[in-house]
Amino acid sequence: MTHNTSKAPDAFSALGLSIPLCNAVSAAGYKTPTPIQTKAIPDVLKGSDLLGCAQTGTGKTAAFALPIIQHLAGHKHALRALVLAPTRELAAQIDDSFHKYGKGTKLRHHVIFGGVNKGPQKQALKRGLDILVATPGRLLDLMGEGLVDLSQINHFVLDEADRMLDMGFIRDVRRIVREIPVKRQTLLFSATMPQEIRKLADEILNKPIHVAVDPVSSTVEPISQEVYFVEKAEKTNLLIKIVNDSKIGIDRALVFTRTKHGANKVVKLLDRVGIAAAAIHGNKSQPARERALASFKKGELKCLVATDIAARGIDIKELSHVINFDLPNEPESYVHRVGRTGRAGLTGSAISFCSTEEQPYLRSIERLTKRRLDRAQGGGERSSAPIIRRGGGGSGGGSHPRPAAARPQPQREPAQRGQPQGGTAASGDGGGNRRRRRRRRRSGPPSA
């Protein structure tokens, strides 16, 4: 949504939203609906089930929050709406949206997730709620204690279903759905539509309206994207150089690593040279994650180092740079990462580091986005390194050998497990290449 300070936007009123909700939207500083809002809100207001394919940053939270608030306005305090989100940060962000848009109503809402004391969550449930935003694990926990009654739910939202799948929550989601009345409105949003998510959608949706915007293969045009070819051991030195380079002009940078250990290591090295940084990942307590994010938003930290799962749902206004310290081994994650900058029509910059071992990931990213990342050298000069293609490295020097032609496996953030291994190369290479591939398979892909 684009910003404005005027009164209730006619564009939102035209979607069927009530005057109080239009005023709330205006007070929040918005005047123009995003494509997902324009397509989804009228059908959600009509009570239709909806299958929405939309990535983060498209305004999908308002696309379901505004109609739900309008549907529930005037009801007595009984739990009527449930929103499931895969991460704490995303759940908190959704709850903030209900607070922002529902100020003119008497609706009660609350967010529950793990990693924090249950006390306040239990008290909110006992007082009575209209809208509950939750992560699956903590919700099942409180349901097991008899504190959550889902028997009157008539609006159910499953947000970022593909991330639910990645994190192993689909079984929990199905358990929760079994406790919700069959007669309900269900809205499912997912950035990608793998077969398992399509199967789930068929199970829980009833004649849904299909809405698709901003396919996950697209990246925002105002974002400049470049890649530095750098060996793993030199990544930290390059990061320090880039962050301190006044010509690049980094105000705040969200730095992505593949592992939790890698995030901690990067923060330690940045602190050592006087760059204020903090890490957020699954092993950090919720209060620690919230403190780090608050400090970053205030400008007290120059770098926030995160894993993909921990960063899910983070929305930081005017973020100047995203830095992929490690390339993701799931190309869709690249789109989600770089989408953290360049929001609301602003410009942004995404910088990626690519070691020799990560070149298969780069190739997958460029195939998905249909965009060749600008090549940069350590000193910031553009290089002529070619796009990596299946079966050959092209011209442009021998410093970037041809990678194994394998599609990287889906990225996860298990508690204490190794990362998934890549696949094998096409046959027909020499014996030396086969030996190198065997060594790669034994050791697995690189991790920070």
N, C-alpha and C positions, 0 to 999 in steps of 0.2 A: 504494500500500500504506500502511496506517496503522501508526503507530509503537507499539512495545511493548518491554518489557524482559524478558518472560517466556521460558520455554523453548519448544521447538519448537512452532509453532502448529498446532493440530489442523486448521485450515482448509486449510493447505498440504498437510498429510499426506493429507487427504481427496482431493486432486487427483491423488494417485499419486506424489508426490515422496518420495524416500528420506529416512530419518532424518537423515543427515549434511547433506543439502541443507536440510531443515527447520530444523536447528540453525543453519546459515549464515544463513538468512533471519531467524531470531530474533535472532542476533547482530548483524545489520544493523539491528535495531530495528523489524521489521515483524511484524504478526500477522494481517492480513486481506488476502486477495488482491483486486486490482482486477477489474472486470468482464472486461477483456481476458484477464487471467491465468486467471480461473475458466473462461472459455469456451475458451481456446486450449490451456492446458497439458495436459489429458488427451488431446486429439487429437494433439498434437505428440509426447507420450510414446508413443502408439500407432504413430508413424511416418508419419502422414498428412501430405500436403502441405496447406498452409494459405494462404488469401488473407485477410489481415486489414486491415480498414478502421479505422484508429485514428490519432488525432493524437498529437502529442508530449504528454508528461505523463500518459499513461494507464497507464503501467507495462508497455508492450509489450516493452521490453528484457528484463525478467525473464521475460516470457511465452515467449521463445525461448531465453534464456540458461540458465535452470534445466533445462529438458528436455535441451538439448544436453549440458550438464555431466553429467547423469545417464546419458545414452546412452554417453558417451565414457569414463566412469570405468573404470579398469582396463585401458584400451588402452595399447599401447606408443606411444612418441612417433612418430607419423606424422600428417601433416596431414589431418585428417578433417573439419574444419568450417571454412567460409569465410563471413564476414559482410561484405557490402559496404555502405558508408555514403557519403552524398554529400559530407560535409564533414569536415574534420579534427576539429573539436570534437565532433561526434557520434560519430565513430570512437573518439576517446579516451574518451568517456563509456561507450560500449559495452564497451571493453576493461576499464575500471575495474569494470564490473559483473561481468565474468567473473572478475576478481581477487577481488572481494568474495564472490561466491557459491562460487567454486571453491577457497577456502583449504584446505578439508579434503581436497582431492584432490591428486594429483601431476601434474595436467594443466598443460601449458605453453601459454601464449597470448602473443600480441604484437600490437601495432597498427602499421601502416605507412601513412604518408601523405606527401604532398609538402611542400616548404617547409622541410625539415630535412635534416641530413646522412644519407646512406644507410648509413653505416658501422654504427651499432648495429642497424639493421634487417637488414642483411646477416648480421651475426653471429648474431642471433636465428634467422634462417632456417636457417643452417648448423648450429646446435646441434640443431635439430629442434623442431617445434611440433605441438600437437594442434589448436589453434584460432587462426585468423588473422583479424584485423579489419583492413579496408583500405578506402582510397578507390580508385576505379577507375584513375585516372591513374598513381599510383605503383605499383600492383599490376602493371599492364601493363608498366611500365618494368622492374621487377625480373623479371617473366616473360621479357621480351626478353633479359635477361642470363643466363637459364637458372638463376635462383636459386629459383624457385617451381615446385613440382610439384603440380599439382591433380588428378593421376590417381587419388588415393585419397579424394577428397572424397565424403562421403556425407551431409553436412548443409550446405545452402546457404541463406543468409538474404540477402534483398535488402530493406534497410530504407529507408524514406522514398522509395519509387520515384517518386512524383510530383515530388519535388525533384530526383531524378536526371534526370527528363525536362526540368524547367525549366533545369537547368544543362548540358544537352546531353550527358549521359553514357550515354544509352540504347544508342548504337552500341558504346561501350566495354563496357557490361554484356553485350551479345550476344556480343562477342568473347570475354569471359571465360567465359561460359556454355558456349561451344563446347569449352572445354578441360576441362570438368567431366564426369564420367561421367553418362550418361543415367539410370542407376539410382541415384537419390539421393532424399533428402527435401528439398523446396524450400519455404521460407516467404517469402512476399512481403507486406510491410506498406506501406500507403500511406494518407495522410490523405484524399486525394481519388482518384477513379477515372475520370480522363479516358479517352477512347477508346484512346489509344496505350498506356496502362498496362493496360487490359483486354486489348488485343491481345498485349502482352508476357506477361501472366499466362497467357493461353491457350497461348502458345508453351512456357513453361518449367514450368508446373504440371501435375500429373497427378491428375485427379479430386480437386481440393482441397476441403477443408472451408472454408466461408465464415463469417467472424466479423466482425461490425461492431458497434462501440461508439462512443459519443461522436461522433456525426457532426460533420464539420468546421463545420457551420453553427451549432453550439452553443457558447456560452461559459459558463464556470463561474459559478454563481449567486453565490458570495461576492464576486465582483469587481464593484466599482462602476465604471461606465463613463460618462464625460462628454466632451463635445466643446466646445471653444472656437472660435468663429468669429473668425479673426484673419487679417489680410493677411500675405502672405509676408514683407514687410520687417519686420514687428513680431514675428515668431515668436521670435526670440532673446531680445528683451526680456521677452516673456511667459514663456519658459522660465526665465529667471533669476529673475523674480518668483515663479513657482510653486515653484521649488526652494528659494528662501530663505524662503518663507512658513511660519512656525511653525504656523499654524492647519491647513495642509495636512499638515504633519508628515512630509515625505519623509525617510526614513532612507537608502535607496539607490534610485536610479532607473535602469532600463534604457531608454535613449532610442533610438528608431529613426528613421533617416533613409532616404531613398530611394536616395541615391548615396554612393559612397565620398568624393568631394570634399565633399559636404554634411556627412558625419560629421567629417572633419578640421576643417572650418570651425566647426562647433558646439563642438568641443573647444577650439579656439583662443580662441573668444569666452568660454567658460566659465572657462578658465584666467585670462583677462584680468581677470575680476572676482573671482577667488579661490575658485572652485568647482572642487575637484579632479575631473578627468575624464580619460578616455582613450578612444581609438577602437579598434574591431576591425573589419576588413574585408579583402577579398581582396588588397589591396596591402600589407598588413602581413605581416611575416615570422611564421612560427609561434612562435618564441620571444617576439616582441613581443606577440602575441595572448595567449599563455599568461601572460606577466607582467601584462598589463592585467587579465585575468580573475582572476588570483590576488589582485591588489591590491584589486579590487572586492569579492571574496568576503571579504577580511579587513576591509573597511570603510575602507580607506585612500583609496578613491575614492567620491565621492558619486554620480557619473554615469558609466555606461559607455555610450558611443555606438556603435551598431552598425547595419550593414545587415542585411537579412533573411537572406542566405545565410551571413554570418559568424556570426550568432547561432544558427543551426540547431544544436540539440543542447546548448545551454547550459542547465544546470540549477542555479539559484541558490536555496538555501533561504531562506525568509523574505524574499523580495524584496517590498518594500512597494509599489512603483509601476512601471508601464510607461508611458512617454510616447511617443506617436506624433508626433514633431516634423513628419514628413511622413506623410500618410495613404498606405497602400499602394494601388497601382492594381490589385491583385489581392485581392479581398475575403477569400479564404481566408487570406491572410497576416495579416489583422487578427486572426483567431481564434488563429492560432499565436502572434502577438505577445503578446496579452493573456493567453494561457495560461501565460506565464512567471511571472505572479504568481497569488496565490490557490491555491497548490498544497497538497496534503496537508490539505485542509480549512481552511486558513488564509484570512483575508480578504486582499484586495488591491485596488488601485485602478488603473484604466487611464484616462489622460487623453490626448485627441487634439486636435491643432490642425488646423483646416480653413480653408484660404484659399478665396477665391471660385472659383479654378480647380479646386480639389479637391472641390467639392461633388458632382460625379458619382461620385467614389469613395465618399463618405459614403453616398450613396443606395444604391450596390451593397452596401456593408457592412450597412446596415440591412435590406435585402431578404434577404440571405443569412442573417443571424442572427435575423431576425424580431423584432428588438429596436430600440426607439428609444433612442438614446443621450441621456442627460440633457444639456440645453443649458445652457451656462454663459457668462457674460460675462467680460470682461477682469478685472473686480474680484472674480470668484468668485460673483456673483449668478446665480441661475437665470434664464434668459430664456424667453420664450414662442415662440422661433423654431420653426417647424413642421418636421415631417419632410418631406424633399424627395421629391416623387412625380413619376413620369413625366407630362410634359405640363403641369405647373403647379407653382408654388411655394407655393400656399396663402396664407393670411394670416399676419400676424406681422411686418409691416414690409417695406420695400423694400430693406433693406441687403444681402440675400442673393439676387441675381438667379437666375433659373432657369437651370440648367446645360444643356449639350447632353445629349440623351438617348442616350448611348452607353455601352455596357459597356466598362470599362477593359480594356486588353490585359494579358496575363500579365506579371508582374514578373520581371526578370532582373537580374543584376549583371555585365554584360560588362566586360572589362578597360578599354577606353577608348572605349566607344561611347555614343551618345546614348540616351535612354530612348525606349521605344515610344510612338507617338502614339495619342491617343484616337480614337474614331470620329466620325461626323457626327451632327448632330441630325436629328430628324424634320422632314419638309418642312412648309411652310405658314407658317413664320415670316416676319417682315418682312425687307426688304433689309438693314437694319442688322445684324440677327442673323446673316444669311448672311455679311456681310463679317467680322463678329467670328469666326465659325467658320473662315473661310478663313485669317484671321490665326493662329488657334490651330493649324490643321493645319500651317501653314508653320513655326511656332515649336516645335511639340510641347508636351507637358505640362510643368508646372513641375518644376524640380529644385532641390534645396537648394544 
